Amino acid sequence: MSEAIVAGLLVFSGCTVLTAALGLSRLQDFFVRMHAPALASTLGAWTVTVASIVYFSAHGGGLSLHVWLIIIVLSITAPVTAMLLARAALFRRRQAGDPLPPPLWAGK
Amino acid sequence: MSTLLASAITVTLILYTVAMALALWRLMRGPSAQDRVLALDFLSVVAMLMMLVLAIRYDSDMYFEAALLLALFSFVSSVAMAKFLLRGEVIE
C-alpha cells in the first residue's frame, strides 16, 4: 500500500517538473518564463519529499522526517533567487532600452 | 521493492531527464543572460530532486546529504550570478 502511494507521488512530481520545463522552454517573455520553475521547486519538491518520508517511514522503522530540511531550505532560497533575478532583468532591460513590463499600479 | 515502485521510479527519472533536456535547450539558446541563469537554477533543482528519487531507488540515506548540499550550493551560485548581472561584481 505505501509503495503504491510512493509510486503515485513520484510520477506526479515527474509530470509537474516536466510541465515546469515546458513552460521554461515555451513561454514568450522572460518575466512570464520566471513563473514556470517555481512549479518545480514547490509542488515537484513537495511531492518528492512526501514520497521519501512515506517510503523511509514504512521501511526504516519509525518516522523519518529529516528530508523535510530540503523543503525548508528550498522555501527560503527560491523566492530570494527569483526576486534577485527579476531585479537584475529589470535593470538590464532598462539599461538596454528594451520595453519594460507595465507597472503593477498605474497611479497619477 | 515491488515492480510497481521500480517502474514508477524509472518513469519519474525519464520525465526528469526530458525536463533537464528542455532546460538545457533554454540554457543554450536563452536570448538573455538572465534566461541562462534561470535555466541553470532550474537544472540544479531538478538534479536535486533526482538525488531524492535515487535515495528511494537504492534505499540509502547518503543521497539526502548530497541533495541538501546541491540545494545550498545552487542557491549560492544563483545569487552570485544574479548579483553579478545586477551590479557587475559579486562582492563590493
N, CA and C atoms of all chains as a GROMACS GRO file, in nm:
protein
  600
    1MET      N    1   0.083  -0.121   0.000
    1MET     CA    2   0.000   0.000   0.000
    1MET      C    3   0.086   0.126   0.000
    2SER      N    4   0.185   0.130   0.091
    2SER     CA    5   0.268   0.251   0.096
    2SER      C    6   0.348   0.266  -0.032
    3GLU      N    7   0.386   0.152  -0.093
    3GLU     CA    8   0.464   0.164  -0.217
    3GLU      C    9   0.379   0.221  -0.329
    4ALA      N   10   0.249   0.192  -0.329
    4ALA     CA   11   0.162   0.250  -0.431
    4ALA      C   12   0.152   0.401  -0.413
    5ILE      N   13   0.141   0.446  -0.287
    5ILE     CA   14   0.136   0.590  -0.261
    5ILE      C   15   0.265   0.657  -0.309
    6VAL      N   16   0.380   0.594  -0.275
    6VAL     CA   17   0.509   0.650  -0.315
    6VAL      C   18   0.519   0.657  -0.468
    7ALA      N   19   0.475   0.550  -0.535
    7ALA     CA   20   0.483   0.547  -0.681
    7ALA      C   21   0.397   0.658  -0.741
    8GLY      N   22   0.275   0.675  -0.690
    8GLY     CA   23   0.187   0.779  -0.743
    8GLY      C   24   0.246   0.918  -0.723
    9LEU      N   25   0.299   0.942  -0.604
    9LEU     CA   26   0.357   1.075  -0.577
    9LEU      C   27   0.477   1.102  -0.667
   10LEU      N   28   0.559   0.998  -0.689
   10LEU     CA   29   0.678   1.019  -0.773
   10LEU      C   30   0.640   1.051  -0.916
   11VAL      N   31   0.545   0.977  -0.971
   11VAL     CA   32   0.507   1.003  -1.111
   11VAL      C   33   0.442   1.140  -1.122
   12PHE      N   34   0.362   1.177  -1.021
   12PHE     CA   35   0.301   1.310  -1.023
   12PHE      C   36   0.409   1.418  -1.022
   13SER      N   37   0.512   1.399  -0.942
   13SER     CA   38   0.616   1.501  -0.938
   13SER      C   39   0.693   1.505  -1.070
   14GLY      N   40   0.711   1.389  -1.134
   14GLY     CA   41   0.774   1.391  -1.265
   14GLY      C   42   0.695   1.471  -1.366
   15CYS      N   43   0.562   1.453  -1.366
   15CYS     CA   44   0.477   1.529  -1.458
   15CYS      C   45   0.483   1.678  -1.426
   16THR      N   46   0.486   1.712  -1.296
   16THR     CA   47   0.493   1.854  -1.258
   16THR      C   48   0.623   1.918  -1.307
   17VAL      N   49   0.734   1.847  -1.287
   17VAL     CA   50   0.862   1.904  -1.329
   17VAL      C   51   0.868   1.916  -1.481
   18LEU      N   52   0.808   1.820  -1.551
   18LEU     CA   53   0.806   1.830  -1.697
   18LEU      C   54   0.722   1.950  -1.741
   19THR      N   55   0.610   1.976  -1.672
   19THR     CA   56   0.530   2.094  -1.704
   19THR      C   57   0.611   2.222  -1.684
   20ALA      N   58   0.687   2.225  -1.573
   20ALA     CA   59   0.769   2.342  -1.547
   20ALA      C   60   0.873   2.362  -1.657
   21ALA      N   61   0.933   2.252  -1.702
   21ALA     CA   62   1.034   2.264  -1.807
   21ALA      C   63   0.971   2.307  -1.940
   22LEU      N   64   0.850   2.258  -1.968
   22LEU     CA   65   0.781   2.302  -2.090
   22LEU      C   66   0.755   2.452  -2.083
   23GLY      N   67   0.711   2.499  -1.964
   23GLY     CA   68   0.688   2.642  -1.950
   23GLY      C   69   0.816   2.720  -1.968
   24LEU      N   70   0.925   2.669  -1.910
   24LEU     CA   71   1.053   2.739  -1.922
   24LEU      C   72   1.099   2.748  -2.066
   25SER      N   73   1.069   2.646  -2.146
   25SER     CA   74   1.121   2.648  -2.282
   25SER      C   75   1.022   2.709  -2.382
   26ARG      N   76   0.893   2.713  -2.349
   26ARG     CA   77   0.796   2.756  -2.450
   26ARG      C   78   0.742   2.896  -2.430
   27LEU      N   79   0.740   2.948  -2.306
   27LEU     CA   80   0.678   3.079  -2.284
   27LEU      C   81   0.759   3.189  -2.352
   28GLN      N   82   0.694   3.303  -2.372
   28GLN     CA   83   0.749   3.401  -2.464
   28GLN      C   84   0.849   3.498  -2.401
   29ASP      N   85   0.813   3.553  -2.285
   29ASP     CA   86   0.892   3.663  -2.231
   29ASP      C   87   0.965   3.617  -2.105
   30PHE      N   88   1.074   3.685  -2.070
   30PHE     CA   89   1.148   3.640  -1.951
   30PHE      C   90   1.065   3.648  -1.825
   31PHE      N   91   0.989   3.755  -1.810
   31PHE     CA   92   0.912   3.771  -1.686
   31PHE      C   93   0.798   3.671  -1.678
   32VAL      N   94   0.749   3.628  -1.793
   32VAL     CA   95   0.648   3.520  -1.794
   32VAL      C   96   0.716   3.386  -1.765
   33ARG      N   97   0.835   3.372  -1.820
   33ARG     CA   98   0.909   3.246  -1.806
   33ARG      C   99   0.951   3.220  -1.662
   34MET      N  100   0.968   3.328  -1.585
   34MET     CA  101   1.014   3.311  -1.448
   34MET      C  102   0.916   3.232  -1.363
   35HIS      N  103   0.789   3.230  -1.401
   35HIS     CA  104   0.690   3.162  -1.318
   35HIS      C  105   0.703   3.011  -1.323
   36ALA      N  106   0.751   2.960  -1.436
   36ALA     CA  107   0.748   2.814  -1.456
   36ALA      C  108   0.837   2.737  -1.357
   37PRO      N  109   0.964   2.776  -1.335
   37PRO     CA  110   1.046   2.693  -1.246
   37PRO      C  111   0.996   2.689  -1.102
   38ALA      N  112   0.915   2.787  -1.062
   38ALA     CA  113   0.860   2.784  -0.926
   38ALA      C  114   0.774   2.659  -0.905
   39LEU      N  115   0.713   2.612  -1.012
   39LEU     CA  116   0.631   2.491  -1.003
   39LEU      C  117   0.716   2.371  -0.962
   40ALA      N  118   0.839   2.365  -1.016
   40ALA     CA  119   0.925   2.252  -0.981
   40ALA      C  120   0.975   2.263  -0.839
   41SER      N  121   1.009   2.386  -0.797
   41SER     CA  122   1.068   2.397  -0.663
   41SER      C  123   0.962   2.403  -0.555
   42THR      N  124   0.834   2.411  -0.588
   42THR     CA  125   0.733   2.399  -0.483
   42THR      C  126   0.661   2.264  -0.491
   43LEU      N  127   0.576   2.249  -0.593
   43LEU     CA  128   0.493   2.128  -0.599
   43LEU      C  129   0.577   2.003  -0.625
   44GLY      N  130   0.672   2.013  -0.721
   44GLY     CA  131   0.756   1.897  -0.750
   44GLY      C  132   0.838   1.854  -0.631
   45ALA      N  133   0.898   1.951  -0.562
   45ALA     CA  134   0.981   1.916  -0.446
   45ALA      C  135   0.896   1.864  -0.330
   46TRP      N  136   0.777   1.923  -0.312
   46TRP     CA  137   0.691   1.877  -0.203
   46TRP      C  138   0.650   1.732  -0.222
   47THR      N  139   0.610   1.696  -0.345
   47THR     CA  140   0.564   1.559  -0.365
   47THR      C  141   0.677   1.460  -0.348
   48VAL      N  142   0.797   1.494  -0.398
   48VAL     CA  143   0.909   1.401  -0.380
   48VAL      C  144   0.944   1.386  -0.233
   49THR      N  145   0.938   1.498  -0.159
   49THR     CA  146   0.969   1.491  -0.017
   49THR      C  147   0.868   1.404   0.058
   50VAL      N  148   0.741   1.425   0.029
   50VAL     CA  149   0.639   1.344   0.098
   50VAL      C  150   0.655   1.197   0.060
   51ALA      N  151   0.687   1.169  -0.067
   51ALA     CA  152   0.710   1.030  -0.109
   51ALA      C  153   0.827   0.970  -0.033
   52SER      N  154   0.935   1.048  -0.018
   52SER     CA  155   1.052   0.998   0.054
   52SER      C  156   1.021   0.972   0.201
   53ILE      N  157   0.945   1.064   0.262
   53ILE     CA  158   0.909   1.045   0.403
   53ILE      C  159   0.824   0.919   0.420
   54VAL      N  160   0.727   0.900   0.329
   54VAL     CA  161   0.641   0.781   0.338
   54VAL      C  162   0.725   0.656   0.320
   55TYR      N  163   0.815   0.657   0.222
   55TYR     CA  164   0.893   0.536   0.195
   55TYR      C  165   0.984   0.502   0.311
   56PHE      N  166   1.062   0.600   0.360
   56PHE     CA  167   1.158   0.568   0.466
   56PHE      C  168   1.089   0.543   0.599
   57SER      N  169   0.969   0.601   0.619
   57SER     CA  170   0.896   0.570   0.742
   57SER      C  171   0.841   0.429   0.739
   58ALA      N  172   0.803   0.384   0.620
   58ALA     CA  173   0.746   0.249   0.611
   58ALA      C  174   0.854   0.142   0.615
   59HIS      N  175   0.977   0.176   0.568
   59HIS     CA  176   1.080   0.074   0.557
   59HIS      C  177   1.186   0.081   0.666
   60GLY      N  178   1.218   0.201   0.713
   60GLY     CA  179   1.328   0.212   0.807
   60GLY      C  180   1.286   0.187   0.951
   61GLY      N  181   1.158   0.185   0.976
   61GLY     CA  182   1.114   0.171   1.114
   61GLY      C  183   1.117   0.306   1.184
   62GLY      N  184   1.001   0.356   1.220
   62GLY     CA  185   0.997   0.487   1.284
   62GLY      C  186   0.983   0.598   1.182
   63LEU      N  187   0.936   0.711   1.232
   63LEU     CA  188   0.914   0.826   1.144
   63LEU      C  189   1.048   0.887   1.106
   64SER      N  190   1.071   0.911   0.976
   64SER     CA  191   1.196   0.976   0.937
   64SER      C  192   1.162   1.106   0.866
   65LEU      N  193   1.186   1.215   0.937
   65LEU     CA  194   1.141   1.346   0.887
   65LEU      C  195   1.255   1.433   0.836
   66HIS      N  196   1.378   1.380   0.831
   66HIS     CA  197   1.489   1.469   0.800
   66HIS      C  198   1.485   1.522   0.658
   67VAL      N  199   1.411   1.454   0.568
   67VAL     CA  200   1.403   1.504   0.430
   67VAL      C  201   1.330   1.638   0.427
   68TRP      N  202   1.255   1.665   0.533
   68TRP     CA  203   1.184   1.792   0.543
   68TRP      C  204   1.279   1.912   0.531
   69LEU      N  205   1.407   1.892   0.570
   69LEU     CA  206   1.505   2.000   0.562
   69LEU      C  207   1.515   2.056   0.421
   70ILE      N  208   1.503   1.968   0.321
   70ILE     CA  209   1.514   2.011   0.181
   70ILE      C  210   1.405   2.113   0.151
   71ILE      N  211   1.283   2.083   0.196
   71ILE     CA  212   1.172   2.173   0.171
   71ILE      C  213   1.194   2.307   0.240
   72ILE      N  214   1.245   2.301   0.364
   72ILE     CA  215   1.268   2.427   0.437
   72ILE      C  216   1.371   2.512   0.362
   73VAL      N  217   1.482   2.446   0.323
   73VAL     CA  218   1.586   2.521   0.250
   73VAL      C  219   1.530   2.578   0.120
   74LEU      N  220   1.456   2.497   0.046
   74LEU     CA  221   1.404   2.544  -0.083
   74LEU      C  222   1.306   2.659  -0.065
   75SER      N  223   1.220   2.650   0.037
   75SER     CA  224   1.119   2.755   0.050
   75SER      C  225   1.180   2.885   0.100
   76ILE      N  226   1.301   2.878   0.158
   76ILE     CA  227   1.368   3.004   0.193
   76ILE      C  228   1.444   3.059   0.072
   77THR      N  229   1.510   2.971  -0.003
   77THR     CA  230   1.602   3.021  -0.106
   77THR      C  231   1.534   3.054  -0.238
   78ALA      N  232   1.429   2.982  -0.275
   78ALA     CA  233   1.371   3.004  -0.408
   78ALA      C  234   1.318   3.146  -0.427
   79PRO      N  235   1.243   3.204  -0.331
   79PRO     CA  236   1.196   3.342  -0.353
   79PRO      C  237   1.308   3.443  -0.360
   80VAL      N  238   1.416   3.421  -0.283
   80VAL     CA  239   1.528   3.516  -0.287
   80VAL      C  240   1.592   3.517  -0.425
   81THR      N  241   1.616   3.396  -0.478
   81THR     CA  242   1.674   3.387  -0.612
   81THR      C  243   1.584   3.452  -0.716
   82ALA      N  244   1.453   3.424  -0.707
   82ALA     CA  245   1.361   3.478  -0.806
   82ALA      C  246   1.358   3.630  -0.801
   83MET      N  247   1.358   3.686  -0.679
   83MET     CA  248   1.350   3.831  -0.668
   83MET      C  249   1.477   3.897  -0.721
   84LEU      N  250   1.594   3.838  -0.687
   84LEU     CA  251   1.719   3.897  -0.736
   84LEU      C  252   1.726   3.889  -0.888
   85LEU      N  253   1.681   3.776  -0.945
   85LEU     CA  254   1.686   3.763  -1.091
   85LEU      C  255   1.591   3.862  -1.157
   86ALA      N  256   1.472   3.883  -1.098
   86ALA     CA  257   1.378   3.978  -1.157
   86ALA      C  258   1.435   4.118  -1.153
   87ARG      N  259   1.500   4.153  -1.041
   87ARG     CA  260   1.559   4.287  -1.034
   87ARG      C  261   1.672   4.302  -1.134
   88ALA      N  262   1.754   4.195  -1.150
   88ALA     CA  263   1.862   4.202  -1.248
   88ALA      C  264   1.806   4.218  -1.389
   89ALA      N  265   1.695   4.145  -1.418
   89ALA     CA  266   1.637   4.154  -1.552
   89ALA      C  267   1.580   4.293  -1.577
   90LEU      N  268   1.511   4.350  -1.476
   90LEU     CA  269   1.458   4.486  -1.492
   90LEU      C  270   1.571   4.585  -1.517
   91PHE      N  271   1.677   4.573  -1.438
   91PHE     CA  272   1.789   4.666  -1.450
   91PHE      C  273   1.852   4.657  -1.588
   92ARG      N  274   1.874   4.532  -1.633
   92ARG     CA  275   1.940   4.516  -1.763
   92ARG      C  276   1.854   4.564  -1.878
   93ARG      N  277   1.723   4.542  -1.866
   93ARG     CA  278   1.636   4.590  -1.973
   93ARG      C  279   1.632   4.742  -1.977
   94ARG      N  280   1.631   4.802  -1.858
   94ARG     CA  281   1.628   4.948  -1.854
   94ARG      C  282   1.757   5.005  -1.914
   95GLN      N  283   1.869   4.938  -1.884
   95GLN     CA  284   1.996   4.983  -1.941
   95GLN      C  285   1.995   4.972  -2.093
   96ALA      N  286   1.937   4.862  -2.143
   96ALA     CA  287   1.942   4.837  -2.287
   96ALA      C  288   1.834   4.915  -2.362
   97GLY      N  289   1.739   4.975  -2.287
   97GLY     CA  290   1.632   5.049  -2.353
   97GLY      C  291   1.525   4.961  -2.414
   98ASP      N  292   1.519   4.836  -2.370
   98ASP     CA  293   1.414   4.746  -2.420
   98ASP      C  294   1.282   4.776  -2.350
   99PRO      N  295   1.170   4.733  -2.409
   99PRO     CA  296   1.040   4.758  -2.344
   99PRO      C  297   1.030   4.687  -2.211
  100LEU      N  298   0.980   4.757  -2.109
  100LEU     CA  299   0.963   4.701  -1.976
  100LEU      C  300   0.820   4.653  -1.959
  101PRO      N  301   0.796   4.562  -1.864
  101PRO     CA  302   0.657   4.526  -1.835
  101PRO      C  303   0.585   4.645  -1.775
  102PRO      N  304   0.454   4.655  -1.795
  102PRO     CA  305   0.381   4.769  -1.740
  102PRO      C  306   0.384   4.767  -1.589
  103PRO      N  307   0.377   4.884  -1.524
  103PRO     CA  308   0.378   4.887  -1.378
  103PRO      C  309   0.254   4.820  -1.320
  104LEU      N  310   0.269   4.767  -1.198
  104LEU     CA  311   0.157   4.699  -1.135
  104LEU      C  312   0.045   4.797  -1.104
  105TRP      N  313   0.081   4.918  -1.066
  105TRP     CA  314  -0.019   5.015  -1.027
  105TRP      C  315   0.006   5.142  -1.103
  106ALA      N  316  -0.085   5.175  -1.196
  106ALA     CA  317  -0.067   5.292  -1.280
  106ALA      C  318  -0.131   5.411  -1.212
  107GLY      N  319  -0.061   5.468  -1.113
  107GLY     CA  320  -0.115   5.584  -1.042
  107GLY      C  321  -0.096   5.711  -1.123
  108LYS      N  322  -0.133   5.824  -1.066
  108LYS     CA  323  -0.123   5.951  -1.137
  108LYS      C  324   0.023   5.993  -1.150
  109MET      N  325   1.165  -0.431  -0.311
  109MET     CA  326   1.092  -0.325  -0.382
  109MET      C  327   1.002  -0.387  -0.488
  110SER      N  328   0.876  -0.344  -0.489
  110SER     CA  329   0.781  -0.404  -0.582
  110SER      C  330   0.806  -0.355  -0.725
  111THR      N  331   0.749  -0.428  -0.819
  111THR     CA  332   0.766  -0.390  -0.959
  111THR      C  333   0.703  -0.255  -0.987
  112LEU      N  334   0.589  -0.229  -0.919
  112LEU     CA  335   0.520  -0.103  -0.939
  112LEU      C  336   0.610   0.015  -0.904
  113LEU      N  337   0.673   0.007  -0.787
  113LEU     CA  338   0.757   0.118  -0.744
  113LEU      C  339   0.880   0.131  -0.833
  114ALA      N  340   0.938   0.017  -0.872
  114ALA     CA  341   1.057   0.024  -0.958
  114ALA      C  342   1.024   0.089  -1.091
  115SER      N  343   0.911   0.051  -1.150
  115SER     CA  344   0.878   0.111  -1.280
  115SER      C  345   0.838   0.257  -1.263
  116ALA      N  346   0.772   0.292  -1.150
  116ALA     CA  347   0.738   0.433  -1.127
  116ALA      C  348   0.864   0.517  -1.115
  117ILE      N  349   0.967   0.462  -1.049
  117ILE     CA  350   1.093   0.536  -1.036
  117ILE      C  351   1.158   0.555  -1.172
  118THR      N  352   1.153   0.450  -1.256
  118THR     CA  353   1.211   0.464  -1.390
  118THR      C  354   1.138   0.571  -1.470
  119VAL      N  355   1.004   0.570  -1.463
  119VAL     CA  356   0.926   0.670  -1.537
  119VAL      C  357   0.959   0.810  -1.487
  120THR      N  358   0.969   0.825  -1.355
  120THR     CA  359   1.000   0.957  -1.298
  120THR      C  360   1.136   1.005  -1.344
  121LEU      N  361   1.235   0.915  -1.343
  121LEU     CA  362   1.368   0.957  -1.387
  121LEU      C  363   1.369   0.997  -1.533
  122ILE      N  364   1.291   0.926  -1.615
  122ILE     CA  365   1.284   0.962  -1.757
  122ILE      C  366   1.219   1.100  -1.773
  123LEU      N  367   1.111   1.125  -1.698
  123LEU     CA  368   1.046   1.256  -1.707
  123LEU      C  369   1.142   1.367  -1.664
  124TYR      N  370   1.218   1.343  -1.556
  124TYR     CA  371   1.316   1.442  -1.513
  124TYR      C  372   1.422   1.466  -1.621
  125THR      N  373   1.462   1.358  -1.687
  125THR     CA  374   1.566   1.375  -1.789
  125THR      C  375   1.515   1.459  -1.906
  126VAL      N  376   1.389   1.436  -1.945
  126VAL     CA  377   1.332   1.518  -2.052
  126VAL      C  378   1.324   1.664  -2.008
  127ALA      N  379   1.284   1.686  -1.882
  127ALA     CA  380   1.276   1.823  -1.830
  127ALA      C  381   1.413   1.888  -1.831
  128MET      N  382   1.517   1.812  -1.793
  128MET     CA  383   1.652   1.869  -1.794
  128MET      C  384   1.698   1.898  -1.935
  129ALA      N  385   1.658   1.816  -2.031
  129ALA     CA  386   1.696   1.844  -2.170
  129ALA      C  387   1.632   1.973  -2.218
  130LEU      N  388   1.504   1.994  -2.183
  130LEU     CA  389   1.437   2.118  -2.222
  130LEU      C  390   1.505   2.240  -2.158
  131ALA      N  391   1.540   2.225  -2.029
  131ALA     CA  392   1.608   2.337  -1.963
  131ALA      C  393   1.745   2.361  -2.024
  132LEU      N  394   1.812   2.253  -2.066
  132LEU     CA  395   1.943   2.268  -2.130
  132LEU      C  396   1.929   2.342  -2.262
  133TRP      N  397   1.819   2.315  -2.332
  133TRP     CA  398   1.794   2.386  -2.458
  133TRP      C  399   1.779   2.535  -2.430
  134ARG      N  400   1.705   2.568  -2.324
  134ARG     CA  401   1.688   2.708  -2.288
  134ARG      C  402   1.822   2.769  -2.247
  135LEU      N  403   1.906   2.689  -2.180
  135LEU     CA  404   2.037   2.738  -2.138
  135LEU      C  405   2.126   2.769  -2.258
  136MET      N  406   2.120   2.685  -2.361
  136MET     CA  407   2.200   2.710  -2.481
  136MET      C  408   2.144   2.829  -2.559
  137ARG      N  409   2.013   2.838  -2.569
  137ARG     CA  410   1.952   2.932  -2.662
  137ARG      C  411   1.929   3.067  -2.598
  138GLY      N  412   1.889   3.065  -2.471
  138GLY     CA  413   1.841   3.180  -2.395
  138GLY      C  414   1.877   3.315  -2.452
  139PRO      N  415   1.781   3.395  -2.493
  139PRO     CA  416   1.816   3.522  -2.558
  139PRO      C  417   1.897   3.613  -2.466
  140SER      N  418   1.875   3.609  -2.338
  140SER     CA  419   1.950   3.700  -2.250
  140SER      C  420   2.021   3.619  -2.141
  141ALA      N  421   2.111   3.689  -2.071
  141ALA     CA  422   2.190   3.620  -1.968
  141ALA      C  423   2.101   3.574  -1.854
  142GLN      N  424   1.996   3.652  -1.820
  142GLN     CA  425   1.914   3.611  -1.706
  142GLN      C  426   1.834   3.485  -1.738
  143ASP      N  427   1.803   3.462  -1.866
  143ASP     CA  428   1.740   3.335  -1.905
  143ASP      C  429   1.830   3.218  -1.875
  144ARG      N  430   1.958   3.237  -1.902
  144ARG     CA  431   2.053   3.128  -1.877
  144ARG      C  432   2.067   3.100  -1.729
  145VAL      N  433   2.070   3.206  -1.649
  145VAL     CA  434   2.080   3.185  -1.504
  145VAL      C  435   1.956   3.112  -1.452
  146LEU      N  436   1.840   3.150  -1.504
  146LEU     CA  437   1.715   3.085  -1.462
  146LEU      C  438   1.717   2.937  -1.499
  147ALA      N  439   1.764   2.907  -1.620
  147ALA     CA  440   1.768   2.767  -1.664
  147ALA      C  441   1.867   2.687  -1.580
  148LEU      N  442   1.979   2.749  -1.544
  148LEU     CA  443   2.078   2.678  -1.462
  148LEU      C  444   2.022   2.648  -1.323
  149ASP      N  445   1.949   2.745  -1.267
  149ASP     CA  446   1.887   2.726  -1.136
  149ASP      C  447   1.785   2.612  -1.141
  150PHE      N  448   1.707   2.612  -1.249
  150PHE     CA  449   1.608   2.504  -1.265
  150PHE      C  450   1.675   2.368  -1.279
  151LEU      N  451   1.785   2.366  -1.355
  151LEU     CA  452   1.859   2.240  -1.373
  151LEU      C  453   1.908   2.186  -1.240
  152SER      N  454   1.957   2.275  -1.153
  152SER     CA  455   2.009   2.223  -1.026
  152SER      C  456   1.895   2.177  -0.936
  153VAL      N  457   1.778   2.242  -0.945
  153VAL     CA  458   1.664   2.194  -0.866
  153VAL      C  459   1.623   2.055  -0.912
  154VAL      N  460   1.620   2.033  -1.044
  154VAL     CA  461   1.581   1.902  -1.094
  154VAL      C  462   1.685   1.797  -1.058
  155ALA      N  463   1.814   1.835  -1.060
  155ALA     CA  464   1.918   1.740  -1.021
  155ALA      C  465   1.902   1.701  -0.875
  156MET      N  466   1.862   1.800  -0.792
  156MET     CA  467   1.840   1.770  -0.651
  156MET      C  468   1.723   1.674  -0.631
  157LEU      N  469   1.616   1.696  -0.707
  157LEU     CA  470   1.501   1.605  -0.698
  157LEU      C  471   1.541   1.465  -0.743
  158MET      N  472   1.628   1.460  -0.845
  158MET     CA  473   1.675   1.331  -0.895
  158MET      C  474   1.751   1.255  -0.786
  159MET      N  475   1.831   1.330  -0.708
  159MET     CA  476   1.902   1.268  -0.594
  159MET      C  477   1.803   1.206  -0.497
  160LEU      N  478   1.693   1.278  -0.469
  160LEU     CA  479   1.596   1.224  -0.372
  160LEU      C  480   1.530   1.098  -0.426
  161VAL      N  481   1.502   1.096  -0.557
  161VAL     CA  482   1.442   0.976  -0.615
  161VAL      C  483   1.540   0.859  -0.611
  162LEU      N  484   1.669   0.889  -0.636
  162LEU     CA  485   1.771   0.783  -0.630
  162LEU      C  486   1.786   0.731  -0.488
  163ALA      N  487   1.763   0.818  -0.387
  163ALA     CA  488   1.768   0.771  -0.248
  163ALA      C  489   1.662   0.664  -0.225
  164ILE      N  490   1.545   0.683  -0.284
  164ILE     CA  491   1.441   0.580  -0.271
  164ILE      C  492   1.481   0.455  -0.350
  165ARG      N  493   1.536   0.478  -0.469
  165ARG     CA  494   1.570   0.366  -0.556
  165ARG      C  495   1.672   0.272  -0.492
  166TYR      N  496   1.777   0.332  -0.431
  166TYR     CA  497   1.882   0.248  -0.374
  166TYR      C  498   1.869   0.232  -0.223
  167ASP      N  499   1.759   0.286  -0.167
  167ASP     CA  500   1.729   0.268  -0.025
  167ASP      C  501   1.847   0.312   0.063
  168SER      N  502   1.899   0.431   0.034
  168SER     CA  503   2.018   0.478   0.103
  168SER      C  504   1.997   0.620   0.153
  169ASP      N  505   2.057   0.653   0.266
  169ASP     CA  506   2.043   0.787   0.323
  169ASP      C  507   2.147   0.885   0.270
  170MET      N  508   2.250   0.832   0.206
  170MET     CA  509   2.360   0.916   0.162
  170MET      C  510   2.315   1.021   0.061
  171TYR      N  511   2.218   0.982  -0.023
  171TYR     CA  512   2.175   1.074  -0.129
  171TYR      C  513   2.109   1.199  -0.072
  172PHE      N  514   2.051   1.185   0.048
  172PHE     CA  515   1.985   1.301   0.108
  172PHE      C  516   2.086   1.413   0.134
  173GLU      N  517   2.203   1.377   0.184
  173GLU     CA  518   2.303   1.481   0.212
  173GLU      C  519   2.352   1.545   0.083
  174ALA      N  520   2.368   1.464  -0.021
  174ALA     CA  521   2.407   1.520  -0.150
  174ALA      C  522   2.302   1.618  -0.200
  175ALA      N  523   2.173   1.583  -0.182
  175ALA     CA  524   2.067   1.672  -0.227
  175ALA      C  525   2.067   1.801  -0.148
  176LEU      N  526   2.090   1.794  -0.018
  176LEU     CA  527   2.094   1.915   0.064
  176LEU      C  528   2.209   2.006   0.021
  177LEU      N  529   2.327   1.945   0.000
  177LEU     CA  530   2.442   2.024  -0.046
  177LEU      C  531   2.414   2.088  -0.180
  178LEU      N  532   2.350   2.014  -0.270
  178LEU     CA  533   2.320   2.066  -0.403
  178LEU      C  534   2.226   2.185  -0.392
  179ALA      N  535   2.125   2.176  -0.303
  179ALA     CA  536   2.031   2.287  -0.286
  179ALA      C  537   2.104   2.411  -0.236
  180LEU      N  538   2.191   2.392  -0.137
  180LEU     CA  539   2.261   2.509  -0.081
  180LEU      C  540   2.355   2.571  -0.184
  181PHE      N  541   2.433   2.487  -0.253
  181PHE     CA  542   2.529   2.543  -0.348
  181PHE      C  543   2.459   2.606  -0.467
  182SER      N  544   2.346   2.550  -0.510
  182SER     CA  545   2.276   2.612  -0.624
  182SER      C  546   2.221   2.747  -0.582
  183PHE      N  547   2.175   2.759  -0.457
  183PHE     CA  548   2.128   2.890  -0.412
  183PHE      C  549   2.240   2.993  -0.414
  184VAL      N  550   2.355   2.954  -0.359
  184VAL     CA  551   2.466   3.049  -0.353
  184VAL      C  552   2.510   3.089  -0.493
  185SER      N  553   2.520   2.991  -0.583
  185SER     CA  554   2.570   3.025  -0.717
  185SER      C  555   2.467   3.109  -0.793
  186SER      N  556   2.337   3.081  -0.777
  186SER     CA  557   2.237   3.161  -0.847
  186SER      C  558   2.237   3.304  -0.795
  187VAL      N  559   2.248   3.320  -0.663
  187VAL     CA  560   2.251   3.455  -0.608
  187VAL      C  561   2.375   3.530  -0.656
  188ALA      N  562   2.488   3.459  -0.662
  188ALA     CA  563   2.610   3.524  -0.709
  188ALA      C  564   2.596   3.569  -0.853
  189MET      N  565   2.536   3.483  -0.937
  189MET     CA  566   2.522   3.521  -1.078
  189MET      C  567   2.421   3.634  -1.094
  190ALA      N  568   2.311   3.630  -1.017
  190ALA     CA  569   2.214   3.739  -1.026
  190ALA      C  570   2.276   3.871  -0.979
  191LYS      N  571   2.356   3.863  -0.874
  191LYS     CA  572   2.423   3.983  -0.824
  191LYS      C  573   2.520   4.037  -0.927
  192PHE      N  574   2.586   3.946  -0.995
  192PHE     CA  575   2.680   3.990  -1.100
  192PHE      C  576   2.606   4.060  -1.212
  193LEU      N  577   2.490   4.004  -1.252
  193LEU     CA  578   2.412   4.068  -1.358
  193LEU      C  579   2.363   4.205  -1.314
  194LEU      N  580   2.334   4.217  -1.182
  194LEU     CA  581   2.275   4.341  -1.132
  194LEU      C  582   2.381   4.450  -1.118
  195ARG      N  583   2.500   4.415  -1.065
  195ARG     CA  584   2.594   4.518  -1.027
  195ARG      C  585   2.725   4.514  -1.104
  196GLY      N  586   2.754   4.404  -1.173
  196GLY     CA  587   2.880   4.396  -1.244
  196GLY      C  588   2.991   4.336  -1.162
  197GLU      N  589   2.969   4.320  -1.030
  197GLU     CA  590   3.064   4.244  -0.948
  197GLU      C  591   2.986   4.178  -0.837
  198VAL      N  592   3.047   4.073  -0.778
  198VAL     CA  593   2.973   3.992  -0.684
  198VAL      C  594   2.981   4.048  -0.543
  199ILE      N  595   3.104   4.076  -0.498
  199ILE     CA  596   3.122   4.131  -0.363
  199ILE      C  597   3.181   4.270  -0.376
  200GLU      N  598   3.109   4.368  -0.321
  200GLU     CA  599   3.158   4.506  -0.336
  200GLU      C  600   3.223   4.552  -0.208
   0.00000   0.00000   0.00000
